[in-house]
């Protein structure tokens, strides 16, 4: 087959799948698994209730420098942003098979994010805290630290959630017997501002005490999902309304505060080159980190 035919065939197969799902997955079927509701923008007065403690966000990033294992160094950074005025809380770590017992950078980054969240919450006592991504990974990678964070959230009365842009969940799809991801089912299914709360009994995360809401916060037809502790289920509408309020209608559908913390946390290739040049001796670089190829996955 010609290149054009290959790509067109690929495109047509996925379009057919999307059309089939659009027809098969009706709101009537979804209503048996949860409840639809309309979110709203919080009023100025309601938003002021989050002051002076504020609304915080946490994100993490990793970049690496070197060749193939073990000749590689990973730099991890997690940031807690309390607002645009006060100093952020930053946690950093270097990992390398050259000096460390083998540890997954992704797992270690999850742990750093939770540590940053705990330290930030202790320092600033934020009224709400948004994590960039789902909460389930913290249970897998940093269970003890996550439990401590949840306890702190309860004690401080913090509105706590994880906002997921690129959903990989299958709770709804699996219950409907569909081979696919939840993001496929909700694409274009929700009206702007509309949300769907998945009953906990159908949530694959229920054993981890995590509840989930699917939301289309603006004009973009792609839905996002929001994880939050099941003990906060009575605050689900407030959580949803806050996320919608923080998300510009014409954006890709993510609260602007998460875009801000992403910029602070991101470790660029330029950053890595600067750190290596400034802090790593030429002999160490030549001996252990030769064939400098940078790999980025976050």
C-alpha positions in Angstrom: 0.0 0.0 0.0 1.1 3.6 -0.6 1.8 5.9 2.3 -1.4 7.9 1.7 -3.5 4.8 1.6 -2.1 3.5 4.9 -2.8 6.7 6.7 -6.3 7.1 5.3 -7.1 3.5 6.2 -5.9 4.1 9.7 -8.0 7.3 10.0 -11.1 5.6 8.6 -10.9 2.7 11.0 -10.8 5.1 14.0 -13.6 7.3 12.6 -15.7 4.2 12.2 -15.0 3.2 15.8 -15.9 6.7 17.0 -19.2 6.8 15.1 -20.1 3.3 16.5 -19.4 4.4 20.0 -21.3 7.6 19.5 -24.4 5.6 18.5 -24.0 2.8 21.1 -23.2 4.9 24.1 -26.3 6.8 24.9 -27.0 9.1 27.8 -29.8 6.6 28.8 -27.2 3.9 29.2 -24.8 6.2 31.1 -27.6 7.3 33.5 -27.7 3.7 34.8 -24.1 4.1 36.0 -24.2 7.6 37.4 -25.8 11.0 37.3 -25.5 14.0 34.9 -25.6 17.5 36.3 -24.7 21.0 35.1 -21.8 22.7 36.7 -21.6 26.5 37.1 -19.0 29.3 37.5 -18.6 30.2 41.2 -19.6 33.8 42.0 -17.0 36.3 43.0 -18.2 36.0 46.6 -17.8 32.2 46.5 -14.3 32.5 45.1 -13.4 35.1 47.8 -14.2 32.4 50.4 -11.0 30.6 49.3 -9.0 33.6 50.5 -6.7 34.4 52.1 -5.5 30.8 52.2 -5.9 30.4 48.4 -6.0 27.7 45.8 -2.8 25.7 45.3 -1.6 23.4 42.6 1.1 20.6 42.4 2.9 19.2 39.4 6.1 17.4 38.7 8.5 16.9 35.9 11.5 14.7 35.0 14.2 14.9 32.3 17.3 12.9 31.8 20.8 13.3 30.4 23.2 10.6 29.1 23.2 7.4 27.1 21.7 4.0 27.8 21.4 2.6 31.3 23.3 2.8 33.5 25.1 5.8 32.0 22.2 8.2 32.6 21.1 10.8 35.1 17.5 11.7 35.9 16.6 15.1 37.4 13.2 15.2 39.1 11.3 18.3 40.3 7.9 18.7 42.0 6.4 22.1 42.8 3.6 23.4 45.0 2.3 26.8 43.9 0.2 28.5 46.6 -0.6 31.5 44.3 1.2 33.9 42.1 2.5 36.0 45.0 3.9 33.7 47.6 7.0 31.5 47.3 6.5 28.0 45.9 7.6 24.8 47.6 10.0 22.8 45.6 11.3 19.2 46.0 14.1 18.0 43.8 16.1 14.8 43.4 18.7 13.2 41.2 18.5 9.5 40.3 21.0 7.4 38.4 21.8 3.7 38.2 25.4 4.7 38.5 25.0 5.5 42.2 21.4 4.5 43.3 19.7 1.2 43.9 17.4 0.9 40.9 14.3 3.1 41.5 11.7 4.0 38.9 11.9 7.8 38.1 8.1 7.8 37.5 7.5 6.3 40.9 9.9 8.6 42.7 8.4 11.6 41.0 4.9 10.6 42.3 6.5 10.5 45.8 8.1 13.9 45.4 4.8 15.4 44.3 3.1 14.1 47.5 5.9 15.3 49.7 5.7 18.8 48.0 1.9 18.8 48.6 2.4 17.9 52.3 5.0 20.5 52.9 3.1 23.2 50.9 -0.2 22.4 52.8 1.6 22.6 56.1 3.2 25.9 55.2 0.3 27.7 53.5 -2.8 25.8 54.7 -4.4 26.2 51.3 -8.2 26.1 51.0 -8.1 24.0 47.9 -5.4 21.8 46.3 -5.3 20.6 42.7 -2.9 17.8 41.7 -2.0 17.6 38.0 -3.1 14.0 37.2 -5.0 11.2 38.8 -4.7 10.1 42.5 -4.4 6.4 42.0 -0.7 6.6 41.1 0.1 8.0 44.5 -1.4 4.9 46.2 0.8 2.7 44.0 4.0 4.7 44.3 3.8 6.6 47.6 1.1 4.9 49.7 2.5 5.9 53.1 3.1 9.5 52.1 -0.3 9.7 50.4 -2.1 8.5 53.5 -0.3 11.2 55.5 -1.4 13.8 52.9 -5.0 12.6 53.1 -5.0 12.9 56.9 -3.7 16.4 56.6 -6.3 17.3 54.0 -9.0 16.1 56.5 -7.5 18.0 59.4 -7.2 21.2 57.4 -10.6 20.9 55.6 -8.8 21.2 52.3 -10.8 20.7 49.1 -8.5 18.1 47.4 -8.6 16.7 43.9 -6.6 15.4 40.9 -7.4 16.8 37.5 -6.8 14.4 34.6 -6.5 15.8 31.0 -5.5 12.6 29.2 -7.8 10.0 30.7 -6.7 6.4 30.6 -9.6 5.1 32.8 -11.9 2.3 31.7 -14.5 2.2 34.5 -17.4 3.2 32.3 -16.2 1.4 29.2 -15.7 -1.8 31.0 -19.1 -1.7 32.7 -20.7 -1.1 29.2 -18.7 -4.0 27.7 -16.8 -1.7 25.4 -13.2 -2.1 24.3 -11.9 1.4 24.8 -11.2 4.3 27.1 -13.7 6.5 29.0 -12.4 9.5 27.1 -13.7 8.0 23.9 -17.2 7.6 25.3 -17.5 11.1 26.7 -16.0 12.9 23.7 -18.8 15.3 22.4 -21.3 13.5 24.7 -21.4 16.3 27.3 -22.6 19.9 26.8 -20.2 22.7 27.8 -20.3 22.8 31.6 -22.0 19.4 31.9 -20.7 16.8 34.3 -21.2 13.1 35.0 -20.7 11.6 38.5 -19.9 7.9 38.3 -21.5 6.0 41.1 -18.7 4.6 43.3 -20.0 1.0 43.0 -19.0 1.1 39.3 -15.7 2.9 39.7 -12.6 0.7 39.3 -10.9 3.0 41.8 -13.5 2.4 44.6 -11.1 0.0 46.5 -8.7 2.9 46.7 -11.5 5.2 48.1 -11.3 7.4 45.1 -14.5 8.9 43.4 -14.6 10.3 39.9 -16.4 13.0 37.9 -16.2 13.5 34.2 -16.5 17.1 33.1 -16.6 19.2 29.9 -15.5 22.5 31.5 -15.6 24.6 28.3 -16.1 24.6 24.5 -13.6 21.9 23.8 -15.6 18.6 23.2 -13.0 16.5 25.1 -14.0 15.8 28.6 -11.6 15.7 31.6 -11.9 13.7 34.7 -11.6 14.7 38.4 -10.4 12.3 41.1 -11.2 13.1 44.7 -11.3 11.1 48.0 -14.6 9.3 48.5 -14.9 11.0 51.9 -15.4 14.3 50.0 -18.3 12.9 47.9 -20.7 15.4 49.5 -18.6 18.2 48.1 -18.5 16.9 44.5 -20.5 19.8 43.1 -18.3 22.3 44.7 -15.2 20.5 43.4 -16.7 20.4 39.9 -17.7 24.1 40.0 -14.3 25.1 41.2 -12.6 23.3 38.3 -15.0 24.8 35.8 -14.4 28.3 37.3 -10.6 28.0 37.0 -10.8 26.8 33.4 -11.1 29.3 30.6 -14.0 28.5 28.3 -11.9 28.7 25.1 -9.0 26.7 26.5 -8.2 23.0 26.0 -10.1 22.3 29.2 -7.6 22.4 32.1 -7.6 24.9 35.0 -5.2 27.7 34.4 -3.4 27.2 37.7 -2.2 23.7 36.5 -0.7 25.4 33.4 1.1 27.8 35.6 2.5 25.1 38.0 3.5 23.1 34.9 5.7 25.9 33.7 7.5 26.1 37.1 8.0 22.4 37.4 9.0 21.6 33.9 12.6 20.5 33.4 13.6 21.4 29.9 16.5 20.0 27.8 18.1 23.5 28.2 17.9 23.2 31.9 19.6 19.8 31.9 22.4 21.0 29.7 22.9 24.0 32.1 22.9 21.8 35.2 25.4 19.3 33.7 27.7 22.0 32.5 27.6 23.9 35.8 27.7 21.1 38.4 29.2 18.0 36.7 32.9 17.9 36.1 34.2 17.3 32.6 35.9 14.0 33.6 32.7 12.6 35.1 30.7 13.7 32.1 33.2 12.1 29.7 33.6 9.0 31.7 30.0 8.2 32.7 27.6 10.4 30.6 29.1 10.2 27.2 27.0 10.0 24.1 24.7 12.7 25.6 21.3 11.8 24.4 18.4 13.3 26.3 15.2 11.4 26.9 12.1 13.2 28.0 8.8 11.5 29.0 7.1 14.2 31.1 
